[in-house]
């Protein structure tokens, strides 16, 4: 599951970075169009100021100036929106990369811990096997010792019985 999430986040980061990179030219183009529109606004402002009595509908009149101002404002807003979208894409790419790295780090730690635990388990199993062997050996030795004690006790009992018989005679 962690590896699948890492893959998903890596893909998300790549896609966001691609969107960010792919819109750079578009952002520069919008900026250039906005600068040209501002230059046109400045030119029309000068023309209107130079001929205040000119026909507002003329190519250099107030109507053209208002349209140029509106066009420049629209281009500026498009540029801001595109810039914000690019910033969002960059942030999404960086966030996905950071999350993927955090998961990778956690996974590496978990794998290292698993390796350590597996080693500890093998050592513990070996110790348990050794302890079981020692227990079996001790039980065998105890049975032998108990058998020897019982045999000695039987001999002692026999000797006591003989002594009693000898005393009675």
CNS distance restraints for C-alpha pairs under 8 A (distance, minus, plus):
assign (resid   1 and name CA) (resid   5 and name CA) 6.22 0.50 0.50
assign (resid   2 and name CA) (resid   6 and name CA) 6.14 0.50 0.50
assign (resid   2 and name CA) (resid 103 and name CA) 6.79 0.50 0.50
assign (resid   2 and name CA) (resid 104 and name CA) 7.95 0.50 0.50
assign (resid   2 and name CA) (resid 107 and name CA) 7.16 0.50 0.50
assign (resid   3 and name CA) (resid   7 and name CA) 6.18 0.50 0.50
assign (resid   4 and name CA) (resid   8 and name CA) 6.14 0.50 0.50
assign (resid   5 and name CA) (resid   9 and name CA) 6.06 0.50 0.50
assign (resid   5 and name CA) (resid 100 and name CA) 7.50 0.50 0.50
assign (resid   6 and name CA) (resid  10 and name CA) 6.01 0.50 0.50
assign (resid   6 and name CA) (resid 100 and name CA) 4.97 0.50 0.50
assign (resid   6 and name CA) (resid 101 and name CA) 7.92 0.50 0.50
assign (resid   6 and name CA) (resid 103 and name CA) 6.76 0.50 0.50
assign (resid   6 and name CA) (resid 104 and name CA) 7.09 0.50 0.50
assign (resid   7 and name CA) (resid  11 and name CA) 6.13 0.50 0.50
assign (resid   7 and name CA) (resid 100 and name CA) 8.00 0.50 0.50
assign (resid   8 and name CA) (resid  12 and name CA) 6.12 0.50 0.50
assign (resid   9 and name CA) (resid  13 and name CA) 6.04 0.50 0.50
assign (resid   9 and name CA) (resid  96 and name CA) 5.19 0.50 0.50
assign (resid   9 and name CA) (resid  97 and name CA) 6.72 0.50 0.50
assign (resid   9 and name CA) (resid  99 and name CA) 7.26 0.50 0.50
assign (resid   9 and name CA) (resid 100 and name CA) 5.70 0.50 0.50
assign (resid  10 and name CA) (resid  14 and name CA) 6.16 0.50 0.50
assign (resid  10 and name CA) (resid  96 and name CA) 6.76 0.50 0.50
assign (resid  10 and name CA) (resid  97 and name CA) 6.37 0.50 0.50
assign (resid  10 and name CA) (resid 100 and name CA) 6.62 0.50 0.50
assign (resid  11 and name CA) (resid  15 and name CA) 6.10 0.50 0.50
assign (resid  12 and name CA) (resid  16 and name CA) 6.12 0.50 0.50
assign (resid  12 and name CA) (resid  92 and name CA) 7.99 0.50 0.50
assign (resid  12 and name CA) (resid  93 and name CA) 6.84 0.50 0.50
assign (resid  12 and name CA) (resid  96 and name CA) 6.54 0.50 0.50
assign (resid  13 and name CA) (resid  17 and name CA) 6.03 0.50 0.50
assign (resid  13 and name CA) (resid  92 and name CA) 6.75 0.50 0.50
assign (resid  13 and name CA) (resid  93 and name CA) 3.97 0.50 0.50
assign (resid  13 and name CA) (resid  94 and name CA) 6.81 0.50 0.50
assign (resid  13 and name CA) (resid  95 and name CA) 7.79 0.50 0.50
assign (resid  13 and name CA) (resid  96 and name CA) 5.27 0.50 0.50
assign (resid  13 and name CA) (resid  97 and name CA) 5.92 0.50 0.50
assign (resid  14 and name CA) (resid  18 and name CA) 6.05 0.50 0.50
assign (resid  14 and name CA) (resid  93 and name CA) 6.78 0.50 0.50
assign (resid  15 and name CA) (resid  19 and name CA) 6.19 0.50 0.50
assign (resid  15 and name CA) (resid  93 and name CA) 7.69 0.50 0.50
assign (resid  16 and name CA) (resid  20 and name CA) 6.13 0.50 0.50
assign (resid  16 and name CA) (resid  89 and name CA) 4.96 0.50 0.50
assign (resid  16 and name CA) (resid  90 and name CA) 6.50 0.50 0.50
assign (resid  16 and name CA) (resid  92 and name CA) 6.32 0.50 0.50
assign (resid  16 and name CA) (resid  93 and name CA) 5.11 0.50 0.50
assign (resid  17 and name CA) (resid  21 and name CA) 6.11 0.50 0.50
assign (resid  17 and name CA) (resid  89 and name CA) 6.56 0.50 0.50
assign (resid  17 and name CA) (resid  90 and name CA) 6.08 0.50 0.50
assign (resid  17 and name CA) (resid  93 and name CA) 5.62 0.50 0.50
assign (resid  18 and name CA) (resid  22 and name CA) 5.84 0.50 0.50
assign (resid  19 and name CA) (resid  23 and name CA) 6.21 0.50 0.50
assign (resid  19 and name CA) (resid  86 and name CA) 7.45 0.50 0.50
assign (resid  19 and name CA) (resid  89 and name CA) 6.69 0.50 0.50
assign (resid  20 and name CA) (resid  24 and name CA) 6.71 0.50 0.50
assign (resid  20 and name CA) (resid  86 and name CA) 5.04 0.50 0.50
assign (resid  20 and name CA) (resid  87 and name CA) 7.59 0.50 0.50
assign (resid  20 and name CA) (resid  89 and name CA) 5.60 0.50 0.50
assign (resid  20 and name CA) (resid  90 and name CA) 6.05 0.50 0.50
assign (resid  22 and name CA) (resid  26 and name CA) 7.72 0.50 0.50
assign (resid  23 and name CA) (resid  27 and name CA) 6.06 0.50 0.50
assign (resid  23 and name CA) (resid  82 and name CA) 7.85 0.50 0.50
assign (resid  23 and name CA) (resid  86 and name CA) 6.98 0.50 0.50
assign (resid  24 and name CA) (resid  28 and name CA) 6.25 0.50 0.50
assign (resid  24 and name CA) (resid  86 and name CA) 7.94 0.50 0.50
assign (resid  25 and name CA) (resid  29 and name CA) 6.05 0.50 0.50
assign (resid  26 and name CA) (resid  30 and name CA) 6.17 0.50 0.50
assign (resid  27 and name CA) (resid  31 and name CA) 6.15 0.50 0.50
assign (resid  27 and name CA) (resid  79 and name CA) 6.30 0.50 0.50
assign (resid  27 and name CA) (resid  82 and name CA) 6.48 0.50 0.50
assign (resid  27 and name CA) (resid  83 and name CA) 6.76 0.50 0.50
assign (resid  28 and name CA) (resid  32 and name CA) 6.18 0.50 0.50
assign (resid  29 and name CA) (resid  33 and name CA) 6.19 0.50 0.50
assign (resid  30 and name CA) (resid  34 and name CA) 6.04 0.50 0.50
assign (resid  30 and name CA) (resid  75 and name CA) 6.64 0.50 0.50
assign (resid  30 and name CA) (resid  76 and name CA) 7.94 0.50 0.50
assign (resid  30 and name CA) (resid  78 and name CA) 7.55 0.50 0.50
assign (resid  30 and name CA) (resid  79 and name CA) 5.85 0.50 0.50
assign (resid  31 and name CA) (resid  35 and name CA) 6.18 0.50 0.50
assign (resid  31 and name CA) (resid  75 and name CA) 7.82 0.50 0.50
assign (resid  31 and name CA) (resid  76 and name CA) 7.56 0.50 0.50
assign (resid  31 and name CA) (resid  79 and name CA) 6.45 0.50 0.50
assign (resid  32 and name CA) (resid  36 and name CA) 6.25 0.50 0.50
assign (resid  33 and name CA) (resid  37 and name CA) 6.11 0.50 0.50
assign (resid  33 and name CA) (resid  75 and name CA) 7.21 0.50 0.50
assign (resid  34 and name CA) (resid  38 and name CA) 6.12 0.50 0.50
assign (resid  34 and name CA) (resid  72 and name CA) 5.60 0.50 0.50
assign (resid  34 and name CA) (resid  75 and name CA) 5.39 0.50 0.50
assign (resid  34 and name CA) (resid  76 and name CA) 6.03 0.50 0.50
assign (resid  35 and name CA) (resid  39 and name CA) 6.16 0.50 0.50
assign (resid  36 and name CA) (resid  40 and name CA) 6.17 0.50 0.50
assign (resid  37 and name CA) (resid  41 and name CA) 6.18 0.50 0.50
assign (resid  37 and name CA) (resid  68 and name CA) 6.52 0.50 0.50
assign (resid  37 and name CA) (resid  69 and name CA) 7.74 0.50 0.50
assign (resid  37 and name CA) (resid  71 and name CA) 6.88 0.50 0.50
assign (resid  37 and name CA) (resid  72 and name CA) 5.05 0.50 0.50
assign (resid  38 and name CA) (resid  42 and name CA) 6.20 0.50 0.50
assign (resid  38 and name CA) (resid  68 and name CA) 7.89 0.50 0.50
assign (resid  38 and name CA) (resid  69 and name CA) 7.59 0.50 0.50
assign (resid  38 and name CA) (resid  72 and name CA) 5.93 0.50 0.50
assign (resid  39 and name CA) (resid  43 and name CA) 6.15 0.50 0.50
assign (resid  40 and name CA) (resid  44 and name CA) 6.06 0.50 0.50
assign (resid  40 and name CA) (resid  68 and name CA) 6.79 0.50 0.50
assign (resid  41 and name CA) (resid  45 and name CA) 6.00 0.50 0.50
assign (resid  41 and name CA) (resid  65 and name CA) 6.12 0.50 0.50
assign (resid  41 and name CA) (resid  68 and name CA) 5.57 0.50 0.50
assign (resid  41 and name CA) (resid  69 and name CA) 5.97 0.50 0.50
assign (resid  41 and name CA) (resid  72 and name CA) 7.77 0.50 0.50
assign (resid  42 and name CA) (resid  46 and name CA) 6.28 0.50 0.50
assign (resid  43 and name CA) (resid  47 and name CA) 6.26 0.50 0.50
assign (resid  44 and name CA) (resid  48 and name CA) 6.00 0.50 0.50
assign (resid  44 and name CA) (resid  60 and name CA) 5.83 0.50 0.50
assign (resid  44 and name CA) (resid  61 and name CA) 7.29 0.50 0.50
assign (resid  44 and name CA) (resid  62 and name CA) 7.98 0.50 0.50
assign (resid  44 and name CA) (resid  64 and name CA) 7.44 0.50 0.50
assign (resid  44 and name CA) (resid  65 and name CA) 5.53 0.50 0.50
assign (resid  45 and name CA) (resid  49 and name CA) 5.97 0.50 0.50
assign (resid  45 and name CA) (resid  65 and name CA) 6.69 0.50 0.50
assign (resid  46 and name CA) (resid  50 and name CA) 5.95 0.50 0.50
assign (resid  47 and name CA) (resid  51 and name CA) 6.14 0.50 0.50
assign (resid  47 and name CA) (resid  60 and name CA) 6.13 0.50 0.50
assign (resid  47 and name CA) (resid  61 and name CA) 7.48 0.50 0.50
assign (resid  48 and name CA) (resid  52 and name CA) 5.41 0.50 0.50
assign (resid  48 and name CA) (resid  54 and name CA) 7.42 0.50 0.50
assign (resid  48 and name CA) (resid  60 and name CA) 6.73 0.50 0.50
assign (resid  48 and name CA) (resid  61 and name CA) 5.88 0.50 0.50
assign (resid  48 and name CA) (resid  62 and name CA) 6.49 0.50 0.50
assign (resid  48 and name CA) (resid  65 and name CA) 7.99 0.50 0.50
assign (resid  54 and name CA) (resid  58 and name CA) 7.37 0.50 0.50
assign (resid  54 and name CA) (resid  61 and name CA) 6.50 0.50 0.50
assign (resid  55 and name CA) (resid  61 and name CA) 6.05 0.50 0.50
assign (resid  55 and name CA) (resid  62 and name CA) 7.96 0.50 0.50
assign (resid  56 and name CA) (resid  60 and name CA) 7.85 0.50 0.50
assign (resid  56 and name CA) (resid  61 and name CA) 4.28 0.50 0.50
assign (resid  56 and name CA) (resid  62 and name CA) 4.66 0.50 0.50
assign (resid  56 and name CA) (resid  63 and name CA) 5.48 0.50 0.50
assign (resid  56 and name CA) (resid  64 and name CA) 7.73 0.50 0.50
assign (resid  57 and name CA) (resid  61 and name CA) 5.60 0.50 0.50
assign (resid  57 and name CA) (resid  62 and name CA) 6.91 0.50 0.50
assign (resid  57 and name CA) (resid  63 and name CA) 5.55 0.50 0.50
assign (resid  57 and name CA) (resid  64 and name CA) 7.06 0.50 0.50
assign (resid  58 and name CA) (resid  62 and name CA) 7.94 0.50 0.50
assign (resid  58 and name CA) (resid  63 and name CA) 7.69 0.50 0.50
assign (resid  58 and name CA) (resid  64 and name CA) 7.44 0.50 0.50
assign (resid  59 and name CA) (resid  64 and name CA) 6.10 0.50 0.50
assign (resid  60 and name CA) (resid  64 and name CA) 6.10 0.50 0.50
assign (resid  60 and name CA) (resid  65 and name CA) 7.24 0.50 0.50
assign (resid  61 and name CA) (resid  65 and name CA) 6.34 0.50 0.50
assign (resid  62 and name CA) (resid  66 and name CA) 6.08 0.50 0.50
assign (resid  63 and name CA) (resid  67 and name CA) 6.21 0.50 0.50
assign (resid  64 and name CA) (resid  68 and name CA) 6.04 0.50 0.50
assign (resid  65 and name CA) (resid  69 and name CA) 6.10 0.50 0.50
assign (resid  66 and name CA) (resid  70 and name CA) 6.15 0.50 0.50
assign (resid  67 and name CA) (resid  71 and name CA) 6.04 0.50 0.50
assign (resid  68 and name CA) (resid  72 and name CA) 6.05 0.50 0.50
assign (resid  69 and name CA) (resid  73 and name CA) 6.12 0.50 0.50
assign (resid  70 and name CA) (resid  74 and name CA) 6.13 0.50 0.50
assign (resid  71 and name CA) (resid  75 and name CA) 6.17 0.50 0.50
assign (resid  72 and name CA) (resid  76 and name CA) 6.06 0.50 0.50
assign (resid  73 and name CA) (resid  77 and name CA) 6.16 0.50 0.50
assign (resid  74 and name CA) (resid  78 and name CA) 6.16 0.50 0.50
assign (resid  75 and name CA) (resid  79 and name CA) 6.05 0.50 0.50
assign (resid  76 and name CA) (resid  80 and name CA) 6.20 0.50 0.50
assign (resid  77 and name CA) (resid  81 and name CA) 6.14 0.50 0.50
assign (resid  78 and name CA) (resid  82 and name CA) 6.04 0.50 0.50
assign (resid  79 and name CA) (resid  83 and name CA) 5.95 0.50 0.50
assign (resid  80 and name CA) (resid  84 and name CA) 6.08 0.50 0.50
assign (resid  81 and name CA) (resid  85 and name CA) 6.13 0.50 0.50
assign (resid  82 and name CA) (resid  86 and name CA) 6.14 0.50 0.50
assign (resid  83 and name CA) (resid  87 and name CA) 6.17 0.50 0.50
assign (resid  84 and name CA) (resid  88 and name CA) 6.08 0.50 0.50
assign (resid  85 and name CA) (resid  89 and name CA) 6.15 0.50 0.50
assign (resid  86 and name CA) (resid  90 and name CA) 6.15 0.50 0.50
assign (resid  87 and name CA) (resid  91 and name CA) 6.09 0.50 0.50
assign (resid  88 and name CA) (resid  92 and name CA) 6.02 0.50 0.50
assign (resid  89 and name CA) (resid  93 and name CA) 6.12 0.50 0.50
assign (resid  90 and name CA) (resid  94 and name CA) 6.19 0.50 0.50
assign (resid  91 and name CA) (resid  95 and name CA) 5.96 0.50 0.50
assign (resid  92 and name CA) (resid  96 and name CA) 6.02 0.50 0.50
assign (resid  93 and name CA) (resid  97 and name CA) 6.13 0.50 0.50
assign (resid  94 and name CA) (resid  98 and name CA) 6.12 0.50 0.50
assign (resid  95 and name CA) (resid  99 and name CA) 6.11 0.50 0.50
assign (resid  96 and name CA) (resid 100 and name CA) 6.02 0.50 0.50
assign (resid  97 and name CA) (resid 101 and name CA) 6.11 0.50 0.50
assign (resid  98 and name CA) (resid 102 and name CA) 6.16 0.50 0.50
assign (resid  99 and name CA) (resid 103 and name CA) 6.24 0.50 0.50
assign (resid 100 and name CA) (resid 104 and name CA) 6.07 0.50 0.50
assign (resid 101 and name CA) (resid 105 and name CA) 6.04 0.50 0.50
assign (resid 102 and name CA) (resid 106 and name CA) 6.14 0.50 0.50
assign (resid 103 and name CA) (resid 107 and name CA) 5.96 0.50 0.50
assign (resid 104 and name CA) (resid 108 and name CA) 6.06 0.50 0.50
assign (resid 105 and name CA) (resid 109 and name CA) 6.19 0.50 0.50
assign (resid 106 and name CA) (resid 110 and name CA) 6.07 0.50 0.50
assign (resid 107 and name CA) (resid 111 and name CA) 6.05 0.50 0.50
assign (resid 108 and name CA) (resid 112 and name CA) 6.11 0.50 0.50
assign (resid 109 and name CA) (resid 113 and name CA) 6.05 0.50 0.50
assign (resid 110 and name CA) (resid 114 and name CA) 5.96 0.50 0.50
assign (resid 111 and name CA) (resid 115 and name CA) 6.12 0.50 0.50
assign (resid 112 and name CA) (resid 116 and name CA) 6.22 0.50 0.50
assign (resid 113 and name CA) (resid 117 and name CA) 6.03 0.50 0.50
assign (resid 114 and name CA) (resid 118 and name CA) 5.96 0.50 0.50
assign (resid 115 and name CA) (resid 119 and name CA) 6.21 0.50 0.50
assign (resid 116 and name CA) (resid 120 and name CA) 6.16 0.50 0.50
assign (resid 117 and name CA) (resid 121 and name CA) 5.96 0.50 0.50
assign (resid 118 and name CA) (resid 122 and name CA) 6.17 0.50 0.50
assign (resid 119 and name CA) (resid 123 and name CA) 6.23 0.50 0.50
assign (resid 120 and name CA) (resid 124 and name CA) 6.04 0.50 0.50
assign (resid 121 and name CA) (resid 125 and name CA) 5.98 0.50 0.50
assign (resid 122 and name CA) (resid 126 and name CA) 6.14 0.50 0.50
assign (resid 123 and name CA) (resid 127 and name CA) 6.13 0.50 0.50
assign (resid 124 and name CA) (resid 128 and name CA) 6.07 0.50 0.50
assign (resid 125 and name CA) (resid 129 and name CA) 6.11 0.50 0.50
assign (resid 126 and name CA) (resid 130 and name CA) 6.16 0.50 0.50
assign (resid 127 and name CA) (resid 131 and name CA) 6.01 0.50 0.50
assign (resid 128 and name CA) (resid 132 and name CA) 6.02 0.50 0.50
assign (resid 129 and name CA) (resid 133 and name CA) 6.22 0.50 0.50
assign (resid 130 and name CA) (resid 134 and name CA) 6.15 0.50 0.50
assign (resid 131 and name CA) (resid 135 and name CA) 6.02 0.50 0.50
assign (resid 132 and name CA) (resid 136 and name CA) 6.18 0.50 0.50
assign (resid 133 and name CA) (resid 137 and name CA) 6.20 0.50 0.50
assign (resid 134 and name CA) (resid 138 and name CA) 6.05 0.50 0.50
assign (resid 135 and name CA) (resid 139 and name CA) 6.04 0.50 0.50
assign (resid 136 and name CA) (resid 140 and name CA) 6.13 0.50 0.50
assign (resid 137 and name CA) (resid 141 and name CA) 6.11 0.50 0.50
assign (resid 138 and name CA) (resid 142 and name CA) 5.92 0.50 0.50
assign (resid 139 and name CA) (resid 143 and name CA) 6.08 0.50 0.50
assign (resid 140 and name CA) (resid 144 and name CA) 6.24 0.50 0.50
assign (resid 141 and name CA) (resid 145 and name CA) 6.04 0.50 0.50
assign (resid 142 and name CA) (resid 146 and name CA) 5.85 0.50 0.50
assign (resid 143 and name CA) (resid 147 and name CA) 5.95 0.50 0.50
assign (resid 144 and name CA) (resid 148 and name CA) 6.12 0.50 0.50
assign (resid 145 and name CA) (resid 149 and name CA) 6.04 0.50 0.50
assign (resid 146 and name CA) (resid 150 and name CA) 6.01 0.50 0.50
assign (resid 147 and name CA) (resid 151 and name CA) 6.12 0.50 0.50
assign (resid 148 and name CA) (resid 152 and name CA) 6.11 0.50 0.50
assign (resid 149 and name CA) (resid 153 and name CA) 5.97 0.50 0.50
assign (resid 150 and name CA) (resid 154 and name CA) 6.04 0.50 0.50
assign (resid 151 and name CA) (resid 155 and name CA) 6.27 0.50 0.50
assign (resid 152 and name CA) (resid 156 and name CA) 6.10 0.50 0.50
assign (resid 153 and name CA) (resid 157 and name CA) 5.98 0.50 0.50
assign (resid 154 and name CA) (resid 158 and name CA) 6.08 0.50 0.50
assign (resid 155 and name CA) (resid 159 and name CA) 6.10 0.50 0.50
assign (resid 156 and name CA) (resid 160 and name CA) 6.10 0.50 0.50
assign (resid 157 and name CA) (resid 161 and name CA) 6.14 0.50 0.50
assign (resid 158 and name CA) (resid 162 and name CA) 6.22 0.50 0.50
assign (resid 159 and name CA) (resid 163 and name CA) 6.12 0.50 0.50
assign (resid 160 and name CA) (resid 164 and name CA) 6.18 0.50 0.50
assign (resid 161 and name CA) (resid 165 and name CA) 6.20 0.50 0.50
assign (resid 162 and name CA) (resid 166 and name CA) 6.02 0.50 0.50
assign (resid 163 and name CA) (resid 167 and name CA) 6.11 0.50 0.50
assign (resid 164 and name CA) (resid 168 and name CA) 6.09 0.50 0.50
assign (resid 165 and name CA) (resid 169 and name CA) 6.33 0.50 0.50
